Amino acid sequence: MGRPKLKLVISAAQREELRDAFKENTDPRQRDRLQAIQLASTGRHTHEEIAHLLGRARSTVQLWLDQYEAGGLARLLERKSAPGKSSELQRPEVQAQLQAGLKTGRWRTAAQIAAWLAQTHGIKRAAGSLYYWLGKVGGTLKVPRPAHTEQNPVAQAEFKAHLLEKLQALPLPAGKSVKVWVADECRVGLHTLTRRCWSLRGQRVVVPKQQRYEWEYVYGAVEVVAGETQFQFMPTVSLDLSGGFLTQIAQSDLAAEHVVIWDGAGFHPMSTATTLPARIHLLPLPPYSPELNPVEGLWDQIKDGLCNRVFPTLDDLEGALSEALRPFWENKSRALSLVFGWMHDQANAS
């Protein structure tokens, strides 16, 4: 004779409450509890069958049933904080110092954080047990953005705050339209660029990689108000070639004055140069400040389309590069999405 079926008698309102809680709850442990009660209320299963369906022990299923009968849904889903060492990581001074260290990228691995906890606070925890607490304080793995040791944060802040005044101080003819561009250049080559890609868990991805040291450059500029773009492939970089790209920008609209914001690289003409194309005005960025140039973000997106691929020749590379750049010159809103709000607003106001 088989074991009798379990029958938990609940009202229609309780059944609806269980159904709603199951839909709204995303915690798999809580959903198991709710599903156990729902299965018990059908009268079609034994304790063992419910335990087997949920992958739980029979005694666990019985405990959940007892909790529900004693205090309803609130008692069933009640979560008790675990005692013991976990409370050590909840100390305000520990969490504050942990967050401060995460903000500055102080640690690269959980093992380094475990060593810091033991040395600084006397808290001994395995590295693997820290991932939960790192998530609780908002920690996540990121690739840091490098910054030059001679970068001047004060000069960067001043440039961002007073771009409008700098634009208004330029010797621009009255009554003419003005376009403000940001420009930069990027080296691309046949040496395969490798980046992360999606794969299956447990599966190692292998991509071909060639080591050929043949390079060329692409110059790029984005107009920060309307989102127009200009691009030009160059075999190398020089003052003459940079001047040629400025000429291309000037010829894109013969009726406008063109302000070009870019860095002070040695192959960029200075604002005082007498050989500047007509209707071109230069505004230099603070030294060592690529993060103030939105075109840097463009190159990062372009490399996503070139990575993990082998190009036999520079012509093949140019073809792929042109396709990667096409969305930016065909869709102004795509290019404009690169531009920082503070830059767009001040250039538009000028």
Residue pairs with C-beta under 8 A, 6 or more apart in sequence:
2 46
3 46
3 47
3 48
4 46
5 43
5 44
5 45
5 46
6 40
6 43
6 45
6 46
6 47
6 50
6 65
7 40
7 41
7 43
8 37
8 40
8 41
8 65
8 68
8 69
9 41
10 18
10 37
10 41
14 72
14 73
15 38
15 41
17 73
18 34
18 37
18 38
18 41
18 73
19 38
21 34
21 73
21 77
22 31
22 34
22 35
22 38
25 31
25 34
25 77
30 77
32 54
32 56
33 64
33 76
33 77
34 76
34 77
35 54
36 50
36 54
36 56
36 61
36 64
36 65
37 64
37 65
37 68
37 76
39 45
39 50
39 53
40 50
40 61
40 65
45 53
47 58
47 61
47 62
48 58
50 61
51 57
51 58
51 60
51 61
54 61
64 76
67 75
67 76
67 78
68 75
68 76
71 78
85 123
85 125
88 94
88 121
88 123
89 95
89 117
89 123
89 125
89 133
91 121
94 117
94 121
94 123
95 137
97 120
98 113
98 133
98 137
98 139
99 137
99 138
101 107
101 113
101 116
102 134
102 137
102 138
102 139
105 142
105 144
106 116
107 113
107 116
109 127
110 127
110 128
110 130
110 131
110 134
111 127
113 127
113 130
113 134
114 124
114 125
114 126
114 127
114 130
117 123
117 124
117 125
117 130
118 124
118 125
134 140
145 291
147 288
147 291
148 287
148 288
150 287
150 288
151 287
151 288
151 289
152 286
152 287
152 288
155 286
155 287
155 289
156 286
156 289
156 291
156 292
158 286
159 166
159 285
159 286
159 289
159 292
160 292
160 342
160 343
163 342
163 343
163 346
163 347
164 346
164 347
164 349
164 350
166 283
167 180
167 259
167 283
167 346
167 347
167 350
168 350
170 259
170 281
170 283
171 281
172 178
172 257
172 259
172 281
173 257
176 255
176 256
176 257
177 253
177 255
177 256
177 257
178 256
178 257
178 258
178 259
178 350
179 223
179 225
179 226
179 228
179 253
179 256
179 257
179 258
179 259
180 223
180 224
180 225
180 259
180 261
180 347
180 350
181 221
181 222
181 223
181 224
181 230
181 249
181 258
181 259
181 260
181 261
182 221
182 222
182 224
182 260
182 261
182 262
182 293
182 294
182 295
182 339
182 343
183 219
183 220
183 221
183 222
183 245
183 249
183 260
183 261
183 262
183 295
184 219
184 220
184 221
184 262
184 263
184 290
184 293
184 295
184 296
184 298
184 299
185 217
185 218
185 219
185 220
185 234
185 237
185 242
186 217
186 218
186 220
186 299
186 302
187 215
187 216
187 217
188 215
188 216
188 217
188 218
188 306
188 317
188 321
189 212
189 213
189 214
189 215
189 216
189 314
189 317
190 210
190 212
190 213
190 214
190 215
190 311
190 312
190 313
190 314
190 317
191 210
191 211
191 212
191 213
192 207
192 208
192 209
192 210
192 211
192 307
192 308
192 309
192 310
193 303
193 306
193 307
193 308
194 207
194 209
194 307
194 308
195 303
195 304
195 307
195 308
197 205
197 207
197 308
199 205
207 308
208 310
209 310
210 310
214 314
216 233
216 234
216 235
216 236
216 314
216 317
216 318
217 233
217 234
217 235
217 236
217 237
218 231
218 232
218 233
218 234
218 321
218 325
219 230
219 231
219 232
219 233
219 234
219 241
219 242
219 245
220 229
220 230
220 231
220 295
220 298
220 299
220 325
221 229
221 230
221 231
221 245
221 249
221 260
221 295
222 228
222 229
222 294
222 295
222 298
222 328
222 335
222 336
222 338
222 339
223 229
224 294
224 336
224 339
224 343
224 344
224 347
225 344
225 347
225 348
226 332
226 336
227 332
227 333
227 334
227 335
227 336
227 339
228 252
228 332
228 335
229 325
229 328
229 329
229 332
229 335
230 245
230 248
230 249
230 252
231 325
231 329
232 244
232 245
232 248
233 318
233 321
234 241
234 245
237 265
237 267
238 267
239 267
239 268
239 269
241 267
242 267
242 268
242 269
243 269
243 275
243 276
243 277
246 260
246 269
246 276
246 277
246 280
247 277
247 280
249 258
249 260
249 280
250 258
250 277
250 278
250 279
250 280
252 258
254 279
256 279
257 279
257 281
258 279
258 280
258 281
259 281
259 282
259 283
260 280
260 281
260 282
260 283
261 282
261 283
261 284
261 285
261 293
262 268
262 282
262 284
262 285
262 293
263 284
263 285
263 287
263 289
263 290
263 293
264 270
264 284
264 285
264 287
268 282
269 275
269 276
269 282
270 282
271 281
271 282
271 283
271 284
276 282
285 292
285 293
286 292
290 296
292 340
294 338
294 339
294 340
294 343
295 338
297 338
298 328
298 335
298 338
301 324
302 321
302 324
302 325
305 320
305 323
305 324
306 317
306 320
306 321
306 324
309 320
311 317
311 320
327 334
328 334
328 335
329 335
336 344
